[in-house]
Amino acid sequence: MLPSCPFCHISVPSAELERHANNHFVEDELESDMELAIQIALAPPSPELMDETTSDRDLYAAHSERSLGQHDSDFNHNLPNSRKVDDQEMSLLIGSQIKSTFYNVQGGLMALIRRCLELENGNAITIVSGHVDHYQSNESEDIGWGCGWRNIQMLSSHLLVQRPDARGAMFGGSGFVPDILSLQRWLEVAWKRGFDTYGFDSFGQKIYGSKKWIGTTECATILRSFGLRARIVDFDSMTSKQPLNHRNPGYKLAGKQSHGPMDKFLQRTMNEDSQVGPSACDKHLPEKDCHHQGKNQGKIYGPQVLVDWVWKYFACEFDSRLDGSKSVLISEKTPLYLQHDGHSRTIVGIQMQKGKCASDHHYSLLVLDPAHRTAALERSLADNNGWQKLIKRGTHTLKKPQYQLCYVDPGIAHGVEMEQLKIIDSILVEL
């Protein structure tokens, strides 16, 4: 009687039994390798990574090890085993993320904007961010739902160029802005590390490959997971009856459990003085007021509250230099991610047309809109013709009852502060 295989119980000759049994292990390894190959195939490598030398790959590994070694205890502390992010998962994400493509403006888009602003006539002071690349929504990729991701890309482009500390901390030290699918993976990793657990659950613990709307909360979650001090400020009209869920524009939330106008998961703190600027700025330019303002002197209402906040955000670092001869100043502050019902944009600066007194000043936000074509922006700016209608937004255009801003304070958080950043909160300012 022939002996049987201990694994499949098939009868085989004695001389063949050992070879037959060993084949089972080879088949298991092959199956495992095939599963891994399929996972890698579903995450195609960046074209840049395909042409990398061995030393380039070692550099990515070194970035990965440095980031993990620096923040591992912060990211995985007190998390359930099912939600911890291990070194292998991080290395795979860093190595497989894809660099996002964008229309590269020769000399930089912000340089063109500054040139046109300097050519304008009038008694104006303009403050603009430094480097910002414009990321437009593409019909084949994200038209109708991707504006939030595009604003994250614009904000990231600034941080990677303007802040060396952020460049080393963001996206595993890759030094580039990832595409939307890669950003979705980074958001999932941030959730697993304990950042914005309410958002994690609200999205069904998955975002990769979806076309769900996201907003400033998700932007802050990604950036905070890198140790960046991303902050959120809400502006809410007194006439607004219900909070707005930016993840589903147009859908009004009801119920006392809702915390704020834009995101029901935010922990809110009330700003007692609606004219107080961001946390990193305690100074603003003193203004001469007109006498006819009477009992309402100094009070600001409606959308002017938001514009005034933005002015103070950009202006506070210049102080007395705002009275100088230079009409266009470059700020070290990050651009602002501006969210409202149905759409979001990136504020890259603000212009003040001076009047006879403070109440006569007119302000225009300078924005980059993901819905605009970068090539059209470049042509309009290069010709100095019609660019204002694409970039300038006056106070009268702010007609929504609720807005939300995200910005990034200087520095990189560690230890206890990283734990605190996991709770996404905001400051509420009444319009």
C-alpha positions as CSV (number, residue, x, y, z in Angstrom):
1,M,0.0,0.0,0.0
2,L,1.4,3.4,-1.1
3,P,2.1,6.0,1.6
4,S,-0.1,9.1,1.6
5,C,0.9,12.8,1.6
6,P,0.4,14.3,5.2
7,F,-0.9,17.5,3.6
8,C,-3.2,16.5,0.8
9,H,-3.6,12.8,1.7
10,I,-2.9,11.6,-1.9
11,S,-1.2,8.3,-2.2
12,V,2.3,8.6,-3.8
13,P,5.3,6.3,-4.2
14,S,7.8,6.4,-1.3
15,A,10.5,7.7,-3.5
16,E,8.4,10.7,-4.5
17,L,6.8,11.5,-1.1
18,E,9.5,14.0,0.1
19,R,9.5,15.9,-3.2
20,H,5.7,16.0,-3.4
21,A,5.4,17.2,0.2
22,N,8.0,20.0,-0.3
23,N,6.0,21.2,-3.3
24,H,3.2,22.3,-1.0
25,F,5.5,24.8,0.7
26,V,6.7,26.1,-2.7
27,E,3.1,26.6,-3.8
28,D,2.2,28.5,-0.6
29,E,5.2,30.8,-1.1
30,L,4.2,31.4,-4.7
31,E,0.6,32.2,-3.7
32,S,1.9,34.6,-1.1
33,D,4.2,36.3,-3.6
34,M,1.4,36.6,-6.1
35,E,-0.8,38.3,-3.5
36,L,2.0,40.8,-2.8
37,A,2.5,41.4,-6.5
38,I,-1.2,42.1,-6.9
39,Q,-1.1,44.7,-4.0
40,I,1.9,46.4,-5.6
41,A,0.2,46.4,-9.0
42,L,-2.8,48.2,-7.4
43,A,-0.4,50.9,-6.2
44,P,1.6,51.8,-9.3
45,P,4.9,53.5,-8.6
46,S,5.7,57.1,-9.6
47,P,7.3,57.5,-13.0
48,E,10.1,59.2,-11.1
49,L,10.6,56.2,-8.9
50,M,10.7,53.8,-11.8
51,D,13.9,55.5,-13.1
52,E,15.5,55.8,-9.7
53,T,19.0,54.5,-9.0
54,T,19.7,52.2,-6.0
55,S,21.0,55.2,-4.1
56,D,17.7,57.1,-4.7
57,R,15.8,54.2,-3.2
58,D,18.1,54.1,-0.2
59,L,17.4,57.8,0.2
60,Y,13.7,57.2,0.4
61,A,14.3,54.4,2.9
62,A,16.4,56.7,5.0
63,H,13.6,59.3,4.9
64,S,11.1,56.6,6.0
65,E,13.3,55.4,8.9
66,R,13.9,59.0,10.1
67,S,10.3,59.9,10.0
68,L,9.2,56.7,11.7
69,G,12.0,56.9,14.3
70,Q,11.1,60.5,15.1
71,H,7.3,60.1,15.5
72,D,6.7,56.4,16.0
73,S,5.8,56.7,19.7
74,D,3.6,59.8,18.9
75,F,1.7,58.1,16.1
76,N,1.1,54.6,17.6
77,H,0.8,55.4,21.3
78,N,-2.3,53.8,22.9
79,L,-3.8,52.7,19.6
80,P,-5.5,49.3,19.2
81,N,-3.2,46.8,17.4
82,S,-5.6,46.8,14.4
83,R,-5.0,50.6,13.9
84,K,-1.3,50.8,14.4
85,V,0.8,51.7,11.4
86,D,4.0,49.6,11.1
87,D,7.3,50.4,9.4
88,Q,6.6,48.1,6.4
89,E,3.2,49.8,5.7
90,M,4.8,53.2,5.9
91,S,7.7,52.2,3.7
92,L,5.3,50.9,1.1
93,L,3.3,54.1,1.2
94,I,6.4,56.3,0.9
95,G,7.8,54.3,-1.9
96,S,4.6,53.9,-3.9
97,Q,3.1,57.4,-3.6
98,I,2.9,59.2,-6.9
99,K,4.0,62.8,-7.6
100,S,1.0,64.9,-8.7
101,T,1.3,66.6,-12.1
102,F,0.5,70.2,-12.6
103,Y,1.0,73.0,-15.2
104,N,4.3,74.5,-14.3
105,V,4.3,78.3,-14.9
106,Q,7.7,79.5,-16.1
107,G,9.2,81.6,-13.3
108,G,6.4,80.8,-10.9
109,L,2.7,81.9,-10.9
110,M,3.1,84.0,-7.8
111,A,5.9,86.0,-9.5
112,L,3.5,86.8,-12.3
113,I,0.8,87.9,-9.7
114,R,3.3,90.1,-7.9
115,R,4.3,91.8,-11.2
116,C,0.7,92.6,-12.1
117,L,0.0,93.9,-8.7
118,E,3.0,96.2,-8.8
119,L,1.8,97.6,-12.2
120,E,-1.5,98.6,-10.8
121,N,-2.4,102.2,-10.3
122,G,-3.9,103.4,-7.0
123,N,-3.1,103.9,-3.4
124,A,-2.9,100.2,-2.4
125,I,-1.0,97.9,-0.1
126,T,-0.9,94.2,-1.1
127,I,0.5,91.3,0.9
128,V,1.0,88.0,-0.9
129,S,2.4,84.5,0.0
130,G,5.7,83.3,-1.3
131,H,5.8,80.3,-3.6
132,V,2.5,78.6,-4.4
133,D,1.8,76.2,-7.3
134,H,-1.7,76.2,-8.8
135,Y,-3.3,72.7,-8.9
136,Q,-6.4,72.7,-11.2
137,S,-9.2,70.1,-11.1
138,N,-9.0,67.9,-14.2
139,E,-12.1,66.6,-16.0
140,S,-10.7,63.1,-16.2
141,E,-9.8,63.0,-12.5
142,D,-11.7,65.1,-10.0
143,I,-14.1,67.6,-11.6
144,G,-17.0,68.2,-9.2
145,W,-15.5,66.7,-6.1
146,G,-11.7,67.2,-5.9
147,C,-11.4,70.9,-5.0
148,G,-10.5,70.1,-1.3
149,W,-7.7,67.8,-2.4
150,R,-6.4,70.5,-4.8
151,N,-6.3,73.1,-2.0
152,I,-4.3,70.6,0.1
153,Q,-1.9,70.3,-2.8
154,M,-1.5,74.1,-3.1
155,L,-0.9,74.5,0.6
156,S,1.6,71.7,0.5
157,S,3.5,73.2,-2.4
158,H,4.1,76.3,-0.3
159,L,5.2,74.4,2.7
160,L,7.6,72.2,0.8
161,V,9.4,75.2,-0.8
162,Q,9.2,77.8,2.0
163,R,9.7,75.7,5.1
164,P,12.7,73.2,5.3
165,D,11.4,71.7,8.5
166,A,8.1,70.9,6.9
167,R,9.8,69.5,3.8
168,G,11.6,67.0,5.9
169,A,8.4,66.0,7.8
170,M,5.8,65.8,5.1
171,F,5.1,62.8,2.9
172,G,8.0,60.7,4.3
173,G,10.5,63.3,3.2
174,S,9.8,62.7,-0.5
175,G,10.0,66.4,-1.2
176,F,7.1,66.5,-3.7
177,V,3.3,67.0,-3.6
178,P,1.5,63.6,-4.0
179,D,-1.5,63.0,-6.3
180,I,-5.0,62.7,-4.9
181,L,-5.0,58.9,-4.4
182,S,-1.7,59.1,-2.5
183,L,-3.1,61.9,-0.3
184,Q,-6.1,59.7,0.4
185,R,-3.7,57.0,1.6
186,W,-1.9,59.6,3.8
187,L,-5.3,60.6,5.3
188,E,-6.1,56.9,6.1
189,V,-2.7,56.6,7.8
190,A,-3.3,59.7,9.9
191,W,-6.7,58.3,11.0
192,K,-5.1,55.0,12.0
193,R,-2.6,56.9,14.0
194,G,-5.4,58.5,16.0
195,F,-5.8,61.8,14.3
196,D,-9.5,62.9,14.0
197,T,-11.1,59.7,15.2
198,Y,-14.6,61.2,14.6
199,G,-13.8,61.9,11.0
200,F,-12.3,58.4,10.7
201,D,-15.6,56.9,11.7
202,S,-17.7,59.3,9.7
203,F,-16.0,58.3,6.5
204,G,-16.6,54.6,7.2
205,Q,-12.8,54.3,8.1
206,K,-12.0,54.4,4.4
207,I,-11.4,57.2,1.8
208,Y,-8.9,55.7,-0.7
209,G,-10.4,55.6,-4.2
210,S,-13.6,57.4,-3.3
211,K,-15.0,60.7,-4.6
212,K,-16.3,61.9,-1.3
213,W,-16.1,65.6,-0.5
214,I,-13.5,66.6,2.0
215,G,-12.6,70.0,3.6
216,T,-10.4,71.9,6.0
217,T,-10.7,69.2,8.7
218,E,-9.1,66.6,6.5
219,C,-6.4,69.0,5.4
220,A,-5.6,69.7,9.1
221,T,-5.7,66.0,9.9
222,I,-3.1,65.2,7.2
223,L,-0.8,68.1,8.1
224,R,-1.1,67.5,11.8
225,S,-0.1,63.8,11.4
226,F,3.3,65.2,10.1
227,G,3.6,67.4,13.2
228,L,2.5,70.6,11.5
229,R,0.5,73.0,13.6
230,A,-2.5,73.3,11.3
231,R,-5.3,75.5,12.8
232,I,-9.0,75.9,11.8
233,V,-11.1,79.0,12.3
234,D,-14.9,79.1,11.7
235,F,-16.8,82.2,10.6
236,D,-20.5,81.9,11.2
237,S,-23.3,84.4,10.5
238,M,-25.7,85.1,13.4
239,T,-28.6,84.5,11.0
240,S,-27.4,80.9,10.3
241,K,-29.9,78.5,11.9
242,Q,-28.1,75.2,11.4
243,P,-24.6,73.9,11.1
244,L,-23.3,72.9,7.8
245,N,-21.5,69.6,7.0
246,H,-18.9,70.5,4.5
247,R,-18.4,66.8,3.7
248,N,-21.8,66.8,2.0
249,P,-22.3,70.3,0.7
250,G,-25.9,71.5,0.7
251,Y,-26.9,69.0,3.5
252,K,-27.9,70.7,6.7
253,L,-27.3,68.9,10.0
254,A,-29.7,69.0,12.8
255,G,-29.4,68.1,16.5
256,K,-27.7,69.5,19.6
257,Q,-24.8,67.2,19.2
258,S,-23.5,69.3,16.4
259,H,-20.7,71.6,17.5
260,G,-20.2,74.2,14.8
261,P,-21.1,75.7,11.4
262,M,-18.9,73.7,9.1
263,D,-18.1,70.4,10.8
264,K,-20.1,68.6,13.5
265,F,-17.0,66.8,14.7
266,L,-15.0,69.8,15.7
267,Q,-14.4,70.7,19.3
268,R,-15.3,74.4,19.5
269,T,-14.0,77.4,21.5
270,M,-15.6,80.8,21.2
271,N,-13.5,83.8,20.2
272,E,-14.9,86.5,22.5
273,D,-13.4,89.3,20.3
274,S,-14.3,88.8,16.7
275,Q,-11.6,91.2,15.7
276,V,-8.8,89.1,17.2
277,G,-6.4,87.7,14.6
278,P,-4.8,84.2,14.4
279,S,-2.9,82.6,17.3
280,A,0.5,83.5,15.9
281,C,-0.4,87.2,15.5
282,D,-1.2,89.7,18.3
283,K,-0.4,92.9,16.5
284,H,-2.1,94.8,13.7
285,L,-1.7,98.1,11.9
286,P,-3.3,100.9,13.9
287,E,-5.8,102.8,11.8
288,K,-7.2,106.3,11.9
289,D,-11.0,106.1,12.1
290,C,-13.5,108.7,10.8
291,H,-15.5,110.6,13.4
292,H,-18.9,109.9,11.8
293,Q,-18.9,106.3,13.0
294,G,-20.5,107.3,16.2
295,K,-21.5,104.6,18.7
296,N,-20.6,101.8,16.3
297,Q,-17.0,103.0,16.0
298,G,-14.6,100.0,15.8
299,K,-17.3,97.4,15.3
300,I,-17.1,95.2,12.2
301,Y,-20.0,93.1,10.9
302,G,-20.7,90.5,8.3
303,P,-18.2,89.3,5.8
304,Q,-15.9,92.2,6.7
305,V,-15.1,90.3,9.9
306,L,-13.5,87.5,7.8
307,V,-11.7,90.0,5.5
308,D,-10.4,91.9,8.6
309,W,-9.1,88.6,10.1
310,V,-7.3,87.7,6.8
311,W,-5.8,91.2,6.7
312,K,-4.4,90.9,10.2
313,Y,-3.2,87.4,9.5
314,F,-1.0,88.6,6.7
315,A,-0.2,92.1,8.0
316,C,0.9,91.5,11.5
317,E,4.4,90.5,10.6
318,F,5.1,93.8,8.8
319,D,3.9,96.3,11.5
320,S,5.3,99.8,10.6
321,R,6.6,98.7,7.2
322,L,3.0,98.8,5.9
323,D,3.3,102.6,5.8
324,G,6.4,102.4,3.6
325,S,6.8,103.0,-0.1
326,K,6.6,99.4,-1.2
327,S,3.2,98.5,-2.5
328,V,3.6,94.7,-2.7
329,L,5.0,92.8,0.3
330,I,5.8,89.0,0.5
331,S,4.5,87.3,3.6
332,E,6.1,84.3,5.3
333,K,2.7,83.1,6.4
334,T,1.1,80.1,4.8
335,P,-1.7,80.5,2.3
336,L,-5.2,80.0,3.7
337,Y,-7.5,77.1,2.7
338,L,-11.0,78.8,2.4
339,Q,-14.0,76.5,2.6
340,H,-17.7,77.3,2.2
341,D,-20.8,75.4,1.1
342,G,-20.1,73.7,-2.2
343,H,-16.6,74.8,-3.0
344,S,-13.1,75.7,-1.6
345,R,-10.3,77.9,-2.7
346,T,-6.8,79.0,-1.6
347,I,-6.2,82.6,-0.4
348,V,-2.7,83.6,-1.4
349,G,-2.9,87.2,-0.2
350,I,-5.0,90.3,0.3
351,Q,-5.0,93.9,-1.0
352,M,-6.1,97.0,0.8
353,Q,-7.1,100.1,-1.3
354,K,-6.7,103.0,1.1
355,G,-9.5,105.4,1.6
356,K,-9.5,108.7,3.5
357,C,-10.0,106.8,6.8
358,A,-10.2,103.2,7.9
359,S,-13.9,102.8,7.2
360,D,-13.3,103.8,3.6
361,H,-10.6,101.1,2.9
362,H,-11.6,98.5,0.4
363,Y,-10.2,95.0,0.6
364,S,-9.8,92.2,-1.9
365,L,-8.9,88.6,-1.2
366,L,-6.4,87.2,-3.7
367,V,-7.4,83.6,-4.4
368,L,-6.3,80.6,-6.5
369,D,-9.3,78.6,-7.6
370,P,-8.9,74.9,-8.5
371,A,-11.8,75.3,-11.0
372,H,-9.7,77.7,-13.1
373,R,-7.3,76.5,-15.8
374,T,-3.7,77.3,-14.9
375,A,-2.8,78.1,-18.6
376,A,-5.6,80.7,-18.7
377,L,-4.3,82.3,-15.5
378,E,-0.8,82.4,-16.9
379,R,-1.9,84.1,-20.2
380,S,-4.1,86.6,-18.4
381,L,-1.2,87.5,-16.0
382,A,1.4,87.6,-18.7
383,D,-0.7,90.0,-20.8
384,N,-1.8,91.9,-17.7
385,N,-5.3,91.7,-19.0
386,G,-8.4,90.4,-17.1
387,W,-6.5,88.6,-14.3
388,Q,-8.3,90.6,-11.6
389,K,-11.6,88.8,-12.3
390,L,-9.9,85.5,-11.8
391,I,-7.9,86.3,-8.7
392,K,-9.5,89.2,-6.8
393,R,-12.5,88.6,-4.6
394,G,-14.0,91.7,-2.9
395,T,-15.9,91.7,0.4
396,H,-19.2,92.0,-1.6
397,T,-18.6,88.5,-3.1
398,L,-18.6,86.8,0.3
399,K,-22.3,86.0,0.4
400,K,-22.3,82.6,2.2
401,P,-23.4,82.5,5.9
402,Q,-20.5,80.3,6.9
403,Y,-16.8,80.0,6.1
404,Q,-13.9,78.0,7.4
405,L,-10.2,78.7,7.1
406,C,-7.2,76.4,7.7
407,Y,-3.6,77.8,8.1
408,V,-0.4,76.4,9.6
409,D,1.6,78.0,12.4
410,P,5.4,77.7,12.4
411,G,7.3,74.8,14.0
412,I,7.0,71.0,14.3
413,A,5.2,69.4,17.2
414,H,6.5,66.5,19.2
415,G,5.5,64.4,22.2
416,V,2.6,65.7,24.2
417,E,1.8,68.4,21.7
418,M,1.4,65.7,19.0
419,E,-1.1,64.0,21.2
420,Q,-3.1,67.2,21.5
421,L,-3.0,67.8,17.7
422,K,-5.0,64.5,17.3
423,I,-8.1,66.3,18.4
424,I,-9.2,68.6,15.5
425,D,-10.6,71.7,17.1
426,S,-11.4,75.2,15.9
427,I,-12.1,78.8,17.0
428,L,-15.5,80.2,16.2
429,V,-15.8,83.8,15.1
430,E,-19.3,85.3,14.5
431,L,-20.0,87.2,11.3
